[in-house]
């Protein structure tokens, strides 16, 4: 399974969490929205493609590797 992770960042070296999407188009829209709300280019988004094996071990590995973030939410 392929997912798209949008990491929301700012140039003040702070992270603002991340969101997940199932389509590249939705991820790009979310990234553009995040960047647009930054006003003078203070915020940017990094879009990553995450491939997850569709079984228990693959899902658990993906959660442990990609879904941990101390300030997400």
C-alpha positions, 0 to 999 in steps of 0.5 A: 500500500502506498501512502503520502506523508506531509511533514509540516515545517517552518524555517524557524526550525520547528516541526508542526506535525504531519498528516497522511494521505492516500493520493499524491494529489491530496498530499500536494494540496495539503502541502500547498495549503500549509505553505500558503498560510505561512504568509511570507514563505515562513512555512514549508511542507515535505511530502514523502512516499511511504510504502507499507506491506499490507500485513500485520508486520508491515503495518506495525513496522510502518507505525513504529517507523513513520507515525511517531512524532512527539508534537503531532497533535 
